Amino acid sequence: MKLQSLCWPFWALSTLACAAVPDDGLVFSYKDWDLACNKSGQCIAMGYSPGDGIDGISLGLQGEAGPNTAVTGTLMFANLGGEPPVPPVQLVIDEVVVGTLRDDASDFHVEHDQVLALLAALPGSTQIKVVDSRGAVRTLSDAGAAAVLLKMDEVQERLGTPGALVSRGAEDEQLVPGPRRAAPPIERPPLVENRPEDQALAQLPALRQALRQTLSGPRQCPDLQDPTGALPLTVERLDEQRVLVATQCRANSFNTANGYWVVQDQPPYAAQLVTTEATQFERRMAQISSWQKKRALDDCSTLSFWVWNGAQFELWYRNGYNRCRGFRYGAWGMPTYVR
């Protein structure tokens, strides 16, 4: 999903401010619907088939911050359970065929008039289903839709305006806040090359002790509680005085989570924890990444990235709200946090 993150200056009959979403984004769930927004004011409302099965559908309704912005719709079919749909696929609301969904290869585009029909129907008690050419029927739940769409209106500060999704009124649409200005890109200074002596740091009990002191309890990285250390530490040089130290903190049949610390290369080491939920360090990009499955089926996961800015590893991307409903990697990919 393309992100747009500009907040235009104040002009007459233009936006007054930027949408007031917390810096770390917002997630809201009620019954079969979820809402995720990032600090730019971009939001996506996500509805699912009723129940906890893995062979249903999910509808995403995405809207940008600002006045007179259109809501776009995408429908996805779970791809880890059940048979895939055979186009054409029709959208049916209360037994009335609203139209045919446009096949976009991996998902289906919901046309503008179909989005309007859905927005009109969802806040009430309604029956929404999609039917493919074989007659296979899948149902979209309306349970929770009204609360989620109302929350989206609230977050984007369009309550009572003609462009509201639920609570429409006659308030001035031009006063709806626009998206927040994008932050400048993070500068990534080149890393200093690894030194032969750096690996000797990994053998020092005092370094392990410095790492342990940053943890909230023994359940975080339990191997570090053993002074001898069954699992090795790895060391990557960052700059003339600091290194990145890592060790495995947790592992199961479908996940491995590593801890990463920025450490001075001399005692007392002054270890600073970045995360205990990382997957790998990508030296070429000076980046720590974390991709953690929530269950073995791999239909929901969390994804985060931290970048070295010359002083610390700075979080610049996080996505972790997807429901486990049979969509490979999760149905929707819009992050709740983008720097």
C-alpha positions as CSV (number, residue, x, y, z in Angstrom):
1,M,0.0,0.0,0.0
2,K,1.4,3.3,-1.0
3,L,1.9,5.8,1.9
4,Q,1.4,9.5,1.5
5,S,2.7,11.6,4.4
6,L,2.4,15.4,3.6
7,C,0.7,18.0,5.7
8,W,0.2,21.1,3.5
9,P,0.5,24.5,5.1
10,F,-2.6,26.4,6.1
11,W,-4.4,28.2,3.3
12,A,-7.9,29.6,3.3
13,L,-10.4,26.8,2.8
14,S,-7.6,24.2,3.3
15,T,-6.7,22.0,6.2
16,L,-6.0,23.5,9.6
17,A,-3.8,20.9,11.1
18,C,-2.5,17.3,10.8
19,A,-4.5,14.4,11.9
20,A,-3.9,13.7,15.6
21,V,-2.7,10.1,15.6
22,P,-0.1,9.1,18.2
23,D,3.5,8.8,16.9
24,D,3.5,5.0,17.4
25,G,0.2,4.6,15.6
26,L,-3.2,3.3,16.7
27,V,-4.9,-0.1,16.7
28,F,-8.5,-0.7,17.6
29,S,-10.5,-3.9,17.4
30,Y,-14.2,-4.8,18.0
31,K,-15.7,-8.2,17.3
32,D,-14.8,-9.2,13.6
33,W,-13.3,-5.8,12.6
34,D,-10.0,-4.1,13.2
35,L,-8.6,-0.6,12.6
36,A,-5.0,0.3,12.1
37,C,-3.7,3.9,11.6
38,N,-0.2,5.3,11.3
39,K,0.9,8.8,12.4
40,S,0.3,10.3,8.9
41,G,-3.4,9.8,9.5
42,Q,-3.7,7.0,7.0
43,C,-6.1,4.2,8.3
44,I,-7.3,0.9,7.1
45,A,-10.5,-0.8,8.5
46,M,-10.4,-4.6,8.1
47,G,-13.3,-6.9,8.4
48,Y,-13.3,-10.7,8.3
49,S,-15.6,-13.6,7.9
50,P,-17.5,-14.6,11.1
51,G,-15.8,-17.2,13.3
52,D,-12.2,-18.2,13.6
53,G,-11.9,-20.3,10.4
54,I,-9.1,-20.1,7.9
55,D,-11.1,-20.3,4.7
56,G,-12.9,-17.0,4.7
57,I,-12.5,-13.5,3.3
58,S,-11.3,-10.1,4.5
59,L,-12.3,-6.7,3.3
60,G,-9.9,-3.7,3.7
61,L,-11.2,-0.2,3.5
62,Q,-8.4,2.3,3.3
63,G,-8.7,6.1,3.7
64,E,-6.1,8.9,3.8
65,A,-6.3,11.9,6.1
66,G,-7.7,15.2,4.8
67,P,-10.8,16.5,3.2
68,N,-12.6,14.9,0.2
69,T,-10.5,11.8,0.3
70,A,-12.0,8.7,-1.3
71,V,-12.0,5.3,0.5
72,T,-10.6,2.5,-1.5
73,G,-11.5,-1.2,-1.0
74,T,-9.8,-4.5,-1.5
75,L,-11.2,-8.0,-0.9
76,M,-8.9,-10.9,-0.2
77,F,-9.6,-14.6,0.0
78,A,-7.7,-16.7,2.6
79,N,-5.1,-18.7,0.7
80,L,-4.0,-21.3,3.4
81,G,-7.4,-23.1,3.6
82,G,-10.3,-23.9,1.3
83,E,-10.5,-23.6,-2.5
84,P,-9.5,-20.4,-4.2
85,P,-12.3,-18.4,-5.9
86,V,-13.0,-18.8,-9.6
87,P,-13.7,-15.4,-11.2
88,P,-15.9,-13.6,-11.8
89,V,-16.7,-12.9,-8.2
90,Q,-19.9,-11.0,-7.4
91,L,-20.6,-8.8,-4.4
92,V,-24.1,-9.4,-2.9
93,I,-25.6,-7.2,-0.2
94,D,-28.9,-8.4,1.3
95,E,-29.5,-10.7,-1.7
96,V,-29.0,-7.8,-4.2
97,V,-26.0,-8.2,-6.6
98,V,-24.1,-4.9,-6.3
99,G,-21.6,-5.7,-9.0
100,T,-18.6,-7.8,-10.0
101,L,-15.3,-7.4,-8.2
102,R,-12.3,-6.7,-10.4
103,D,-9.7,-9.5,-10.3
104,D,-6.3,-8.0,-9.4
105,A,-4.3,-11.3,-9.5
106,S,-3.8,-11.9,-5.8
107,D,-6.9,-10.0,-4.6
108,F,-10.0,-8.2,-5.8
109,H,-10.5,-4.5,-6.3
110,V,-13.7,-3.0,-4.9
111,E,-15.0,-0.3,-7.3
112,H,-16.0,3.1,-5.9
113,D,-19.7,2.6,-6.2
114,Q,-19.3,-0.8,-4.5
115,V,-17.4,0.8,-1.6
116,L,-20.2,3.3,-1.2
117,A,-22.8,0.5,-1.0
118,L,-20.7,-1.3,1.6
119,L,-20.3,1.8,3.7
120,A,-24.0,2.4,3.6
121,A,-24.8,-1.2,4.6
122,L,-22.1,-2.1,7.1
123,P,-23.1,0.1,10.1
124,G,-26.5,-1.6,10.1
125,S,-27.6,-5.2,10.4
126,T,-26.9,-6.6,7.0
127,Q,-25.9,-9.7,5.1
128,I,-22.8,-9.3,2.9
129,K,-21.4,-12.2,0.8
130,V,-19.3,-12.8,-2.3
131,V,-20.2,-15.6,-4.8
132,D,-17.8,-16.9,-7.4
133,S,-18.6,-18.5,-10.8
134,R,-19.0,-21.9,-9.2
135,G,-21.5,-20.6,-6.7
136,A,-19.1,-20.9,-3.8
137,V,-20.3,-18.4,-1.1
138,R,-18.2,-16.6,1.5
139,T,-19.7,-14.2,4.1
140,L,-18.3,-11.0,5.4
141,S,-19.2,-10.2,9.0
142,D,-20.8,-6.8,9.9
143,A,-20.2,-7.4,13.6
144,G,-18.0,-4.6,14.9
145,A,-18.0,-2.6,11.6
146,A,-20.0,0.3,12.9
147,A,-17.6,0.8,15.9
148,V,-14.5,0.5,13.8
149,L,-15.7,2.9,11.0
150,L,-16.8,5.4,13.7
151,K,-13.4,5.2,15.3
152,M,-11.8,5.9,11.9
153,D,-14.0,9.0,11.6
154,E,-12.9,10.1,15.0
155,V,-9.2,9.5,14.4
156,Q,-9.2,11.4,11.2
157,E,-11.3,14.1,12.8
158,R,-14.1,14.0,10.2
159,L,-17.1,13.4,12.6
160,G,-20.1,15.3,11.4
161,T,-18.8,16.1,7.9
162,P,-20.2,15.0,4.6
163,G,-17.2,12.8,4.1
164,A,-17.6,10.8,7.4
165,L,-18.0,7.1,7.0
166,V,-20.7,6.8,9.6
167,S,-21.6,10.0,11.4
168,R,-22.2,12.3,8.5
169,G,-23.3,15.9,8.9
170,A,-23.0,19.4,7.6
171,E,-19.7,20.4,9.2
172,D,-17.2,22.0,6.9
173,E,-15.3,19.3,5.1
174,Q,-12.4,21.6,4.4
175,L,-11.6,21.7,8.2
176,V,-10.7,18.0,8.3
177,P,-7.0,17.8,9.1
178,G,-4.6,16.6,6.5
179,P,-1.8,14.1,6.7
180,R,1.3,14.8,8.8
181,R,4.5,15.8,7.0
182,A,6.9,12.9,6.4
183,A,10.0,12.8,8.5
184,P,13.3,13.2,6.7
185,P,15.1,9.9,5.9
186,I,17.4,8.4,8.5
187,E,21.0,9.0,7.6
188,R,22.9,5.7,7.7
189,P,26.7,6.3,8.2
190,P,29.0,3.6,6.9
191,L,30.0,1.0,9.5
192,V,33.6,0.5,10.6
193,E,35.0,-2.8,9.4
194,N,35.1,-5.7,11.9
195,R,38.4,-6.2,13.7
196,P,40.0,-9.6,14.6
197,E,40.0,-8.7,18.3
198,D,36.2,-8.0,18.4
199,Q,35.3,-11.7,18.7
200,A,37.3,-11.9,21.9
201,L,34.7,-9.7,23.5
202,A,32.2,-12.5,23.1
203,Q,34.1,-14.6,25.6
204,L,34.1,-12.1,28.5
205,P,31.8,-13.0,31.4
206,A,31.6,-9.3,32.3
207,L,30.1,-8.5,29.0
208,R,27.4,-11.1,29.5
209,Q,26.7,-9.6,32.9
210,A,26.3,-6.1,31.3
211,L,23.8,-7.6,28.9
212,R,21.8,-9.3,31.7
213,Q,21.5,-6.1,33.6
214,T,19.4,-4.6,30.7
215,L,16.7,-7.3,30.9
216,S,13.5,-7.2,32.9
217,G,13.7,-10.8,34.1
218,P,15.1,-14.3,33.6
219,R,12.5,-15.2,31.0
220,Q,14.1,-12.8,28.6
221,C,17.1,-14.5,27.0
222,P,17.3,-17.3,29.7
223,D,20.7,-18.5,28.3
224,L,22.3,-15.2,29.5
225,Q,21.4,-16.2,33.1
226,D,24.1,-18.9,32.8
227,P,27.5,-17.2,33.4
228,T,29.2,-19.8,31.2
229,G,26.7,-19.2,28.3
230,A,25.7,-22.3,26.3
231,L,24.9,-20.1,23.3
232,P,27.6,-17.9,21.8
233,L,27.6,-14.1,21.5
234,T,28.2,-12.6,18.1
235,V,29.9,-9.2,17.7
236,E,29.7,-6.7,14.8
237,R,31.7,-3.5,14.7
238,L,29.6,-0.3,14.4
239,D,32.1,2.5,14.9
240,E,35.4,3.2,16.6
241,Q,34.1,2.7,20.1
242,R,30.9,0.6,19.8
243,V,29.9,-2.8,18.7
244,L,26.6,-4.7,18.2
245,V,26.3,-7.8,20.3
246,A,23.7,-10.5,19.7
247,T,22.6,-13.8,21.1
248,Q,19.6,-16.1,20.7
249,C,17.0,-15.4,23.3
250,R,14.1,-17.7,22.3
251,A,13.5,-20.5,19.8
252,N,10.6,-22.9,19.0
253,S,9.6,-25.0,16.0
254,F,8.7,-22.0,13.9
255,N,10.5,-19.0,15.3
256,T,13.9,-17.8,16.5
257,A,14.2,-14.5,18.4
258,N,17.6,-12.9,19.0
259,G,18.6,-10.1,21.3
260,Y,20.7,-7.2,20.1
261,W,22.6,-4.7,22.2
262,V,24.8,-1.7,21.4
263,V,27.8,-2.0,23.6
264,Q,31.0,0.0,24.3
265,D,34.0,-2.1,23.4
266,Q,35.7,-1.3,26.8
267,P,34.4,-1.9,30.4
268,P,31.9,-1.2,31.8
269,Y,30.4,-1.7,28.3
270,A,27.3,0.4,28.9
271,A,25.1,-2.0,27.1
272,Q,21.9,-0.6,25.5
273,L,19.2,-3.1,24.5
274,V,17.6,-2.7,21.1
275,T,15.2,-5.7,21.1
276,T,15.0,-9.3,22.2
277,E,12.7,-10.1,19.2
278,A,15.0,-9.8,16.2
279,T,15.6,-12.1,13.3
280,Q,18.8,-10.9,11.8
281,F,21.3,-8.0,11.4
282,E,21.8,-6.9,7.8
283,R,25.3,-5.3,7.8
284,R,25.1,-3.9,4.3
285,M,22.0,-1.9,5.3
286,A,23.0,-1.2,8.9
287,Q,19.6,-2.6,9.8
288,I,18.2,-5.0,12.4
289,S,15.0,-6.8,11.2
290,S,12.4,-8.8,13.1
291,W,9.9,-11.1,11.5
292,Q,8.2,-13.2,14.1
293,K,5.4,-15.6,13.3
294,K,2.5,-15.7,15.8
295,R,1.8,-19.4,15.0
296,A,3.3,-22.2,12.9
297,L,0.7,-21.8,10.1
298,D,2.4,-18.4,9.2
299,D,-0.9,-16.6,8.7
300,C,0.0,-13.8,11.1
301,S,3.3,-12.2,12.1
302,T,5.0,-9.1,13.3
303,L,7.5,-7.2,11.2
304,S,9.8,-4.5,12.5
305,F,13.0,-2.7,11.3
306,W,15.6,-0.7,13.2
307,V,18.3,1.4,11.4
308,W,21.7,2.5,12.8
309,N,21.8,6.3,12.7
310,G,25.3,6.8,14.0
311,A,24.2,7.0,17.6
312,Q,21.6,4.3,18.1
313,F,19.3,1.8,16.3
314,E,16.2,3.8,15.5
315,L,12.8,2.1,14.9
316,W,11.5,3.1,11.4
317,Y,8.9,0.5,10.6
318,R,6.5,-1.8,12.5
319,N,3.5,-3.9,11.4
320,G,2.0,-6.3,13.8
321,Y,-1.8,-6.3,14.1
322,N,-2.9,-9.0,11.6
323,R,-5.4,-11.6,12.7
324,C,-4.6,-15.3,12.3
325,R,-7.2,-16.2,9.7
326,G,-5.6,-18.2,7.0
327,F,-3.9,-15.5,4.9
328,R,-0.2,-16.2,4.3
329,Y,1.8,-13.7,6.3
330,G,-1.5,-12.0,7.3
331,A,-4.1,-10.3,5.2
332,W,-3.0,-6.7,5.4
333,G,0.4,-5.0,5.3
334,M,0.0,-1.4,6.2
335,P,2.3,-0.5,9.1
336,T,1.1,1.2,12.2
337,Y,4.5,2.9,12.6
338,V,6.5,4.5,9.8
339,R,9.1,7.0,10.8
